[in-house]
Amino acid sequence: MPEGVFGRSDAEIDVLVRGMRSGIAVVGFGYIGTVIGAVLADRGWPVTGIDVRQNVVEEINLGKTTVPEPGLSELVSDNVRVGRLRATTDFGVLAENDFVIVTVGTPLGSDFEPIVDDIKAAARAVGEHLHPGHLVILKSTVPPDTTEKLFRPIIEEASGLRAGVDFGLAFCPERVAEGQAIRELTSLPIVVGAIDERSARACATLWRHALGVDSVVVDDPRTAEMVKLADNVWIDLNIALANELAKLCDRLGIDVLQVIDAANTMTKVNHNVNILMPSMGVGGYCLTKDPWFVNHLGQSLGLELAIPRTSRTVNETMPAYTYGLLRQLLAEQGKAIETSRIAVLGIAFKSNTGDCRLTPTKHVVALLEQTGCELAVHDPWVADEEALTVTKIPLTANIESAVEDADALVVLAGHREFHQIPLVRLADLAAASCVFLDGRNSFDPAAVRAAGFVYKGIGR
Ligand SMILES: NC(=O)c1ccc[n+]([C@@H]2O[C@H](COP(=O)([O-])OP(=O)(O)OC[C@H]3O[C@@H](n4cnc5c(N)ncnc54)[C@H](O)[C@@H]3O)[C@@H](O)[C@H]2O)c1
């Protein structure tokens, strides 16, 4: 019988996977790698995270993570304690793991091109330690053909093994959203684009037993690579549509959320119209770069695509637009922003996460800082060190101190903690006729007004 999972019959793989008798190595233990590794370990699998960052490895082995995903710290500490999860910088551990999942980063270059250096380095290191029977699954977001034309040849050259003969290879995009990644990992179907049928079947077996989710098998890795980009272009464009509707509704004095809720009841073909939420901006590691990947891809093929550029351009206007709303609102109260006391609530790029990577809140805070206004910044989800990537102003530890005597409350992340404190308590602390700018449309305008604030949302 061959070693490993690849090359075995479907029934053998099924038995191995069902019994969790194969280890899983996750290469790249950052945001996504840690979530995948911890969830798989929690479902009973022996998981080894491999990362080039020694500090990340040490942290994990102490049962800790700084990845600010709700529920993740507990999963990491529980599973490290029982010995199902560990981390290392040594790729030699691949020998003990049949499945190799690669989740290294793919940042954006200065010309908006994808940087695939980490993919290349990971491919080489994996190749140098690959054994016959391994199934390698790339999950990083990459342009079409990366798995087959970049990742595969490097692994084959470094290992002397052949994909589809000695080892299996597939691309499975990661589509979970931060803030709900743990739940989505065990509920969203996984797209599988493999180099051959045996790799596809081994992947689908793994996902079915490991995460309890269905696989959507597409023709090849390049199709699966395109699926991820299509998803993110759709999301960014849809939010851009919501944001432009919000700007229109602001001018017209219409509540954009009522418009969107009602518009979304219309069925088109088999689905409802599904306009997403307008907000003060789009941030994070995916939506800010993946449309640019698509734009770059179009240019490399001689195509001038309008959509990715448009969605990015529209969404990038939102922080300045939000700042403009605040200036106007304060002026209506007879106040100038420069002499006001402003409390910014939430600087993470998304509600209920502490991730500040490429957060649009940074632009609003920078505009406020330039005015010389008195600024307090509070975010219960963001670590002090992460906050420094947004502003040099130290975070105010509690919401009450941040809000005290404020002329404006500016909600840039709609964290659940902000909803747990009674609005009347905040209104009591704040200055008279305090403006409440809800940059995430996460509050009920009537309730905010009833508490005594002057409310404004994005498009409402
Ligand atoms: N963050 C998200 O919400 C999200 C969602 C879906 C898809 N993705 C995609 O998943 C990928 C990873 O994203 P992330 O947010 O986890 O990035 P990240 O920067 O948090 O993590 C990447 C990790 O890879 C490690 N690394 C880099 N080179 C390495 C190498 N040669 N060997 C081993 N480890 C190496 C880094 O040290 C880092 O810990 C990206 O392609 C991203 O586009 C991210």
The ligand as a Tripos MOL2 file, in Angstrom:
@<TRIPOS>MOLECULE
LIG
   44    48     1     0     0
SMALL
NO_CHARGES

@<TRIPOS>ATOM
      1 N1         -7.6610   37.4330    6.2980 N.am      1 LIG1
      2 C1         -8.7380   37.0320    5.6610 C.2       1 LIG1
      3 O1         -9.8480   37.3100    6.0700 O.2       1 LIG1
      4 C2         -8.6530   36.1790    4.4060 C.ar      1 LIG1
      5 C3         -9.8240   35.6050    3.9340 C.ar      1 LIG1
      6 C4         -9.7560   34.8060    2.8100 C.ar      1 LIG1
      7 C5         -8.5390   34.6250    2.1580 C.ar      1 LIG1
      8 N2         -7.4170   35.2050    2.6240 N.ar      1 LIG1
      9 C6         -6.1580   34.9590    1.9160 C.3       1 LIG1
     10 O2         -5.4250   34.0100    2.6890 O.3       1 LIG1
     11 C7         -4.0240   34.2920    2.5960 C.3       1 LIG1
     12 C8         -3.4590   34.4980    3.9840 C.3       1 LIG1
     13 O3         -4.0660   35.6370    4.5580 O.3       1 LIG1
     14 P1         -3.8330   36.0150    6.0870 P.3       1 LIG1
     15 O4         -4.7760   37.1150    6.3840 O.co2     1 LIG1
     16 O5         -3.8560   34.7980    6.9260 O.co2     1 LIG1
     17 O6         -2.3150   36.5710    5.9900 O.3       1 LIG1
     18 P2         -1.2720   36.7650    7.1850 P.3       1 LIG1
     19 O7         -0.2800   37.7520    6.7140 O.co2     1 LIG1
     20 O8         -2.0130   37.0020    8.4740 O.co2     1 LIG1
     21 O9         -0.5770   35.3290    7.3330 O.3       1 LIG1
     22 C9          0.3800   34.8210    6.4660 C.3       1 LIG1
     23 C10         1.3990   34.0270    7.2940 C.3       1 LIG1
     24 O10         2.2850   33.3400    6.4260 O.3       1 LIG1
     25 C11         3.5770   33.3530    7.0120 C.3       1 LIG1
     26 N3          4.5700   33.0870    5.9690 N.ar      1 LIG1
     27 C12         5.0400   33.9170    5.0060 C.ar      1 LIG1
     28 N4          5.9290   33.2720    4.2250 N.ar      1 LIG1
     29 C13         6.0050   32.0140    4.7000 C.ar      1 LIG1
     30 C14         6.7370   30.8530    4.3040 C.ar      1 LIG1
     31 N5          7.5480   30.8850    3.2590 N.pl3     1 LIG1
     32 N6          6.5810   29.7220    5.0170 N.ar      1 LIG1
     33 C15         5.7600   29.6760    6.0940 C.ar      1 LIG1
     34 N7          5.0340   30.7340    6.5000 N.ar      1 LIG1
     35 C16         5.1610   31.8740    5.8180 C.ar      1 LIG1
     36 C17         3.6780   34.7430    7.6270 C.3       1 LIG1
     37 O11         4.6980   34.8090    8.5990 O.3       1 LIG1
     38 C18         2.2680   34.9100    8.1950 C.3       1 LIG1
     39 O12         2.2010   34.4330    9.5280 O.3       1 LIG1
     40 C19        -3.9020   35.5280    1.6800 C.3       1 LIG1
     41 O13        -3.6530   35.1050    0.3600 O.3       1 LIG1
     42 C20        -5.2650   36.1610    1.7850 C.3       1 LIG1
     43 O14        -5.5680   36.9190    0.6400 O.3       1 LIG1
     44 C21        -7.4330   35.9670    3.7600 C.ar      1 LIG1
@<TRIPOS>BOND
     1     1     2 1
     2     2     3 2
     3     2     4 1
     4     4     5 ar
     5     4    44 ar
     6     5     6 ar
     7     6     7 ar
     8     7     8 ar
     9     8     9 1
    10     8    44 ar
    11     9    10 1
    12     9    42 1
    13    10    11 1
    14    11    12 1
    15    11    40 1
    16    12    13 1
    17    13    14 1
    18    14    15 2
    19    14    16 1
    20    14    17 1
    21    17    18 1
    22    18    19 2
    23    18    20 1
    24    18    21 1
    25    21    22 1
    26    22    23 1
    27    23    24 1
    28    23    38 1
    29    24    25 1
    30    25    26 1
    31    25    36 1
    32    26    27 ar
    33    26    35 ar
    34    27    28 ar
    35    28    29 ar
    36    29    30 ar
    37    29    35 ar
    38    30    31 1
    39    30    32 ar
    40    32    33 ar
    41    33    34 ar
    42    34    35 ar
    43    36    37 1
    44    36    38 1
    45    38    39 1
    46    40    41 1
    47    40    42 1
    48    42    43 1
@<TRIPOS>SUBSTRUCTURE
     1 LIG1         1 GROUP 0 **** ****
